[in-house]
Amino acid sequence: MSKQTEIAASDWLAVRERVVDKLREASPQSQKDTRVRMAEGLILAGYVDVEFIAAEIAEEQRVRDERTEAARVAREQREAAGAQKPEGKR
């Protein structure tokens, strides 16, 4: 991470958590606080491409949001179609 990198605190926490998850996969026996300290050290030392990971997380969130919106629209369409059926046909 360059000294010029500026990201929101929530993005920093998401990136840190992503690195912690990778460390957990590599060393499942390590303690969470140890993994967090290691992740922060790797990020601050520049071994982690923060911008790339933040963009990856943002893309994943965008896809989740799109899927949630599509599911909501489909549910509303089903409900509207159900409400349009005549009383005897239900």
DSSP file (Angstrom, degrees, kcal/mol; ACC not computed):
  #  RESIDUE AA STRUCTURE BP1 BP2  ACC     N-H-->O    O-->H-N    N-H-->O    O-->H-N    TCO  KAPPA ALPHA  PHI   PSI    X-CA   Y-CA   Z-CA
    1    1 A M              0   0    0      0, 0.0    48,-0.1     0, 0.0    46,-0.1   0.000 360.0 360.0 360.0 125.7    0.0    0.0    0.0
    2    2 A S    >   -     0   0    0      1,-0.1     3,-1.3    44,-0.1    44,-0.1  -0.342 360.0-114.1 -75.5 161.5    1.5    3.3   -1.0
    3    3 A K  T 3  S+     0   0    0      1,-0.2    -1,-0.1    -2,-0.0     0, 0.0   0.736 116.4  59.2 -65.2 -21.4    1.6    6.2    1.4
    4    4 A Q  T 3  S+     0   0    0      2,-0.0     2,-0.3     0, 0.0    -1,-0.2   0.539  77.4 115.7 -85.5  -7.8   -0.8    8.0   -1.0
    5    5 A T    <   -     0   0    0     -3,-1.3     2,-0.5     1,-0.0    45,-0.0  -0.455  41.6-177.5 -69.5 127.3   -3.5    5.4   -0.7
    6    6 A E        +     0   0    0     -2,-0.3     2,-0.3     0, 0.0    -2,-0.0  -0.987   9.4 161.1-126.5 122.2   -6.7    6.7    0.9
    7    7 A I        -     0   0    0     -2,-0.5    44,-0.0    47,-0.0     5,-0.0  -0.950  43.4 -92.7-135.3 158.6   -9.6    4.4    1.5
    8    8 A A     >  -     0   0    0     -2,-0.3     4,-2.4     1,-0.1     5,-0.2  -0.284  36.3-115.9 -65.4 153.7  -12.7    4.5    3.7
    9    9 A A  H  > S+     0   0    0      1,-0.2     4,-2.5     2,-0.2     5,-0.2   0.880 117.1  54.1 -59.7 -38.6  -12.4    2.9    7.1
   10   10 A S  H  > S+     0   0    0      1,-0.2     4,-2.0     2,-0.2    -1,-0.2   0.883 109.1  48.6 -64.6 -36.8  -15.1    0.4    6.2
   11   11 A D  H  > S+     0   0    0      2,-0.2     4,-2.7     1,-0.2     5,-0.2   0.902 109.6  52.6 -67.7 -40.4  -13.1   -0.6    3.1
   12   12 A W  H  X S+     0   0    0     -4,-2.4     4,-2.8     1,-0.2    -2,-0.2   0.924 110.7  47.4 -59.4 -44.9   -9.9   -0.9    5.2
   13   13 A L  H  X S+     0   0    0     -4,-2.5     4,-2.5     2,-0.2    -1,-0.2   0.886 111.7  50.1 -65.5 -38.2  -11.7   -3.2    7.6
   14   14 A A  H  X S+     0   0    0     -4,-2.0     4,-2.1     2,-0.2    -2,-0.2   0.913 112.9  46.4 -66.0 -42.1  -13.1   -5.3    4.7
   15   15 A V  H  X S+     0   0    0     -4,-2.7     4,-2.3     2,-0.2    -2,-0.2   0.932 112.8  49.9 -65.1 -45.2   -9.7   -5.6    3.1
   16   16 A R  H  X S+     0   0    0     -4,-2.8     4,-2.6     1,-0.2    -2,-0.2   0.920 110.9  49.7 -59.8 -43.3   -8.1   -6.5    6.5
   17   17 A E  H  X S+     0   0    0     -4,-2.5     4,-2.4     1,-0.2    -1,-0.2   0.873 108.2  53.3 -65.0 -36.5  -10.8   -9.2    7.1
   18   18 A R  H  X S+     0   0    0     -4,-2.1     4,-1.8     2,-0.2    -1,-0.2   0.917 111.3  45.8 -63.5 -42.6  -10.2  -10.6    3.6
   19   19 A V  H  X S+     0   0    0     -4,-2.3     4,-2.3     2,-0.2    -2,-0.2   0.896 110.6  53.6 -67.2 -39.9   -6.5  -10.9    4.4
   20   20 A V  H  X S+     0   0    0     -4,-2.6     4,-2.3     1,-0.2    -2,-0.2   0.909 107.2  52.1 -59.5 -42.3   -7.3  -12.4    7.8
   21   21 A D  H  X S+     0   0    0     -4,-2.4     4,-2.0     1,-0.2    -1,-0.2   0.907 109.1  49.3 -60.9 -42.0   -9.5  -15.0    6.0
   22   22 A K  H  X S+     0   0    0     -4,-1.8     4,-1.8     1,-0.2    -1,-0.2   0.894 111.0  49.7 -64.7 -39.3   -6.6  -15.9    3.7
   23   23 A L  H  X S+     0   0    0     -4,-2.3     4,-2.5     2,-0.2    -2,-0.2   0.870 107.8  54.3 -66.5 -36.1   -4.3  -16.3    6.7
   24   24 A R  H  < S+     0   0    0     -4,-2.3    -2,-0.2     1,-0.2    -1,-0.2   0.905 107.8  50.2 -63.4 -41.2   -6.9  -18.5    8.4
   25   25 A E  H  < S+     0   0    0     -4,-2.0    -1,-0.2     1,-0.2    -2,-0.2   0.889 114.5  44.4 -62.5 -38.6   -6.9  -20.8    5.4
   26   26 A A  H  < S+     0   0    0     -4,-1.8    -2,-0.2     1,-0.3    -1,-0.2   0.837 132.9  17.1 -75.7 -33.3   -3.1  -21.0    5.5
   27   27 A S    ><  +     0   0    0     -4,-2.5     3,-1.6    -5,-0.1    -1,-0.3  -0.638  64.5 173.2-142.2  79.2   -2.8  -21.5    9.2
   28   28 A P  T 3  S+     0   0    0      0, 0.0    -1,-0.1     0, 0.0    -3,-0.1   0.698  78.2  61.1 -65.0 -18.2   -6.1  -22.6   10.7
   29   29 A Q  T 3  S+     0   0    0      2,-0.1    -5,-0.1    -5,-0.0    -2,-0.0   0.633  82.2 103.0 -83.4 -13.1   -4.5  -23.2   14.2
   30   30 A S  S <  S-     0   0    0     -3,-1.6     2,-0.1    -7,-0.2    -3,-0.0  -0.315  79.0-105.1 -72.4 154.9   -3.5  -19.6   14.6
   31   31 A Q     >  -     0   0    0      1,-0.1     4,-2.3     4,-0.0     3,-0.2  -0.462  23.4-121.0 -77.9 149.9   -5.4  -17.3   16.9
   32   32 A K  H  > S+     0   0    0      1,-0.2     4,-2.5     2,-0.2     5,-0.2   0.910 112.6  51.5 -59.6 -44.8   -7.6  -14.6   15.5
   33   33 A D  H  > S+     0   0    0      1,-0.2     4,-2.1     2,-0.2    -1,-0.2   0.851 109.7  51.3 -63.9 -31.9   -5.8  -11.7   17.1
   34   34 A T  H  > S+     0   0    0      2,-0.2     4,-2.5    -3,-0.2    -1,-0.2   0.924 110.3  48.4 -66.8 -44.5   -2.5  -13.1   15.7
   35   35 A R  H  X S+     0   0    0     -4,-2.3     4,-2.8     2,-0.2    -2,-0.2   0.888 110.6  51.5 -62.8 -39.4   -4.0  -13.3   12.2
   36   36 A V  H  X S+     0   0    0     -4,-2.5     4,-2.7     2,-0.2     5,-0.2   0.936 111.4  46.5 -64.1 -46.2   -5.3   -9.7   12.5
   37   37 A R  H  X S+     0   0    0     -4,-2.1     4,-2.2     1,-0.2    -2,-0.2   0.907 113.9  48.8 -62.3 -41.0   -1.9   -8.4   13.6
   38   38 A M  H  X S+     0   0    0     -4,-2.5     4,-2.6     2,-0.2    -2,-0.2   0.921 111.4  49.9 -64.1 -43.5   -0.2  -10.3   10.8
   39   39 A A  H  X S+     0   0    0     -4,-2.8     4,-2.5     1,-0.2    -2,-0.2   0.930 111.4  48.1 -61.4 -46.4   -2.8   -9.0    8.2
   40   40 A E  H  X S+     0   0    0     -4,-2.7     4,-2.8     1,-0.2     5,-0.2   0.901 111.8  50.4 -61.7 -40.6   -2.3   -5.4    9.4
   41   41 A G  H  X S+     0   0    0     -4,-2.2     4,-2.0    -5,-0.2     6,-0.2   0.914 111.1  48.0 -63.7 -43.0    1.5   -5.8    9.2
   42   42 A L  H  <>S+     0   0    0     -4,-2.6     5,-2.2     2,-0.2     6,-0.7   0.903 114.1  47.0 -64.1 -41.0    1.3   -7.2    5.7
   43   43 A I  H ><5S+     0   0    0     -4,-2.5     3,-1.2     1,-0.2     5,-0.3   0.954 114.7  45.1 -65.3 -50.0   -1.0   -4.4    4.5
   44   44 A L  H 3<5S+     0   0    0     -4,-2.8    -1,-0.2     1,-0.3    -2,-0.2   0.807 109.3  56.3 -66.9 -29.2    1.1   -1.7    6.0
   45   45 A A  T 3<5S-     0   0    0     -4,-2.0    -1,-0.3    -5,-0.2    -2,-0.2   0.584 117.5-112.6 -79.1  -8.7    4.3   -3.1    4.7
   46   46 A G  T < 5S+     0   0    0     -3,-1.2    -3,-0.2    -4,-0.5    -2,-0.1   0.605  83.1 122.1  91.4  11.6    2.9   -3.0    1.2
   47   47 A Y      < +     0   0    0     -5,-2.2     2,-0.4    -6,-0.2    -4,-0.2   0.579  65.4  65.6 -81.6  -8.9    2.7   -6.8    0.6
   48   48 A V  S    S-     0   0    0     -6,-0.7     2,-1.5    -5,-0.3     3,-0.2  -0.951  80.3-134.0-118.7 131.4   -1.1   -6.5   -0.1
   49   49 A D     >  -     0   0    0     -2,-0.4     4,-2.3     1,-0.2     5,-0.2  -0.669  27.6-178.0 -82.6  90.9   -2.6   -4.6   -3.0
   50   50 A V  H  > S+     0   0    0     -2,-1.5     4,-2.9     1,-0.2     5,-0.2   0.888  77.0  52.4 -61.1 -43.9   -5.3   -2.8   -1.1
   51   51 A E  H  > S+     0   0    0      1,-0.2     4,-2.3     2,-0.2    -1,-0.2   0.905 110.7  48.4 -61.9 -41.1   -6.8   -1.1   -4.1
   52   52 A F  H  > S+     0   0    0      2,-0.2     4,-2.5     1,-0.2    -2,-0.2   0.942 114.3  44.5 -64.4 -48.0   -7.2   -4.4   -5.9
   53   53 A I  H  X S+     0   0    0     -4,-2.3     4,-2.6     2,-0.2    -2,-0.2   0.908 113.0  51.3 -65.1 -41.4   -8.8   -6.2   -3.0
   54   54 A A  H  X S+     0   0    0     -4,-2.9     4,-2.4    -5,-0.2    -1,-0.2   0.906 111.8  47.7 -62.0 -40.5  -11.1   -3.2   -2.2
   55   55 A A  H  X S+     0   0    0     -4,-2.3     4,-2.4    -5,-0.2    -2,-0.2   0.897 111.0  51.2 -66.1 -39.9  -12.2   -3.2   -5.9
   56   56 A E  H  X S+     0   0    0     -4,-2.5     4,-2.2     2,-0.2    -2,-0.2   0.917 111.6  47.0 -62.2 -44.4  -12.7   -7.0   -5.7
   57   57 A I  H  X S+     0   0    0     -4,-2.6     4,-2.3     2,-0.2    -2,-0.2   0.906 111.4  51.4 -64.4 -42.4  -14.9   -6.6   -2.6
   58   58 A A  H  X S+     0   0    0     -4,-2.4     4,-2.4     2,-0.2    -2,-0.2   0.895 109.8  49.9 -62.4 -40.4  -16.8   -3.7   -4.2
   59   59 A E  H  X S+     0   0    0     -4,-2.4     4,-2.3     2,-0.2    -1,-0.2   0.914 110.0  50.2 -64.7 -43.0  -17.5   -5.8   -7.3
   60   60 A E  H  X S+     0   0    0     -4,-2.2     4,-2.3     1,-0.2    -2,-0.2   0.901 111.5  48.9 -61.5 -40.3  -18.7   -8.7   -5.1
   61   61 A Q  H  X S+     0   0    0     -4,-2.3     4,-2.7     2,-0.2    -2,-0.2   0.897 109.2  52.7 -66.1 -40.2  -21.0   -6.4   -3.2
   62   62 A R  H  X S+     0   0    0     -4,-2.4     4,-2.4     2,-0.2    -2,-0.2   0.915 110.2  47.9 -61.2 -43.4  -22.4   -4.9   -6.5
   63   63 A V  H  X S+     0   0    0     -4,-2.3     4,-2.4     2,-0.2    -2,-0.2   0.918 112.0  49.4 -64.0 -44.1  -23.2   -8.5   -7.8
   64   64 A R  H  X S+     0   0    0     -4,-2.3     4,-2.5     1,-0.2    -2,-0.2   0.915 111.3  49.8 -60.1 -42.9  -24.9   -9.3   -4.5
   65   65 A D  H  X S+     0   0    0     -4,-2.7     4,-2.5     1,-0.2    -2,-0.2   0.904 110.3  50.0 -63.2 -41.4  -26.9   -6.1   -4.7
   66   66 A E  H  X S+     0   0    0     -4,-2.4     4,-2.5     2,-0.2    -1,-0.2   0.912 112.0  47.7 -63.2 -42.6  -28.0   -6.9   -8.2
   67   67 A R  H  X S+     0   0    0     -4,-2.4     4,-2.4     2,-0.2    -2,-0.2   0.900 111.7  50.1 -65.4 -40.7  -29.1  -10.4   -7.3
   68   68 A T  H  X S+     0   0    0     -4,-2.5     4,-2.2     2,-0.2    -2,-0.2   0.922 112.3  47.4 -63.2 -43.5  -31.0   -9.1   -4.3
   69   69 A E  H  X S+     0   0    0     -4,-2.5     4,-2.5     2,-0.2    -2,-0.2   0.905 111.4  50.6 -64.9 -42.0  -32.7   -6.5   -6.5
   70   70 A A  H  X S+     0   0    0     -4,-2.5     4,-2.4     1,-0.2    -2,-0.2   0.899 111.1  48.9 -63.2 -40.6  -33.6   -9.1   -9.1
   71   71 A A  H  X S+     0   0    0     -4,-2.4     4,-2.4     2,-0.2    -1,-0.2   0.894 111.1  50.3 -65.3 -39.7  -35.0  -11.4   -6.5
   72   72 A R  H  X S+     0   0    0     -4,-2.2     4,-2.5     2,-0.2    -2,-0.2   0.927 111.7  47.3 -64.2 -45.0  -37.1   -8.5   -5.0
   73   73 A V  H  X S+     0   0    0     -4,-2.5     4,-2.4     2,-0.2    -2,-0.2   0.917 112.5  49.5 -63.1 -43.9  -38.4   -7.6   -8.5
   74   74 A A  H  X S+     0   0    0     -4,-2.4     4,-2.4     2,-0.2    -1,-0.2   0.908 111.4  49.4 -62.0 -42.2  -39.3  -11.2   -9.2
   75   75 A R  H  X S+     0   0    0     -4,-2.4     4,-2.6     1,-0.2    -2,-0.2   0.920 111.4  48.9 -63.0 -44.2  -41.1  -11.6   -5.9
   76   76 A E  H  X S+     0   0    0     -4,-2.5     4,-2.5     1,-0.2    -1,-0.2   0.881 110.9  50.8 -63.7 -37.6  -43.1   -8.4   -6.5
   77   77 A Q  H  X S+     0   0    0     -4,-2.4     4,-2.5     2,-0.2    -2,-0.2   0.907 110.9  48.2 -66.7 -41.1  -44.0   -9.6  -10.0
   78   78 A R  H  X S+     0   0    0     -4,-2.4     4,-2.3     2,-0.2    -2,-0.2   0.914 112.9  48.4 -63.1 -42.8  -45.2  -13.0   -8.6
   79   79 A E  H  X S+     0   0    0     -4,-2.6     4,-1.9     2,-0.2    -2,-0.2   0.906 112.4  48.5 -64.6 -40.8  -47.2  -11.2   -5.9
   80   80 A A  H  X S+     0   0    0     -4,-2.5     4,-1.1     2,-0.2    -2,-0.2   0.898 111.6  49.4 -66.5 -39.8  -48.7   -8.9   -8.4
   81   81 A A  H  X S+     0   0    0     -4,-2.5     4,-0.5     1,-0.2     3,-0.2   0.884 111.2  50.0 -66.3 -37.8  -49.6  -11.8  -10.7
   82   82 A G  H >< S+     0   0    0     -4,-2.3     3,-0.6     1,-0.2    -1,-0.2   0.838 108.3  52.5 -67.3 -34.1  -51.2  -13.6   -7.8
   83   83 A A  H 3< S+     0   0    0     -4,-1.9    -1,-0.2     1,-0.2    -2,-0.2   0.729 104.2  57.9 -74.5 -22.0  -53.2  -10.6   -6.8
   84   84 A Q  H 3< S+     0   0    0     -4,-1.1    -1,-0.2    -3,-0.2    -2,-0.2   0.609  81.5 104.3 -85.2 -12.3  -54.6  -10.3  -10.4
   85   85 A K  S << S-     0   0    0     -3,-0.6     5,-0.1    -4,-0.5    -3,-0.0  -0.436  82.7-104.8 -69.1 142.1  -56.1  -13.8  -10.5
   86   86 A P    >   -     0   0    0      0, 0.0     3,-1.3     0, 0.0     4,-0.5  -0.308  31.7-109.3 -63.8 154.2  -59.9  -13.9  -10.1
   87   87 A E  G >  S+     0   0    0      1,-0.3     3,-0.9     2,-0.2    -2,-0.1   0.848 116.8  51.8 -55.1 -41.4  -61.2  -15.0   -6.6
   88   88 A G  G 3  S+     0   0    0      1,-0.2    -1,-0.3     2,-0.1    -3,-0.0   0.686 104.6  57.7 -72.1 -18.1  -62.5  -18.4   -7.9
   89   89 A K  G <         0   0    0     -3,-1.3    -1,-0.2     1,-0.2    -2,-0.2   0.516 360.0 360.0 -91.0  -7.1  -59.2  -19.3   -9.6
   90   90 A R    <         0   0    0     -3,-0.9    -1,-0.2    -4,-0.5    -2,-0.1   0.483 360.0 360.0 -74.4 360.0  -57.0  -19.1   -6.4
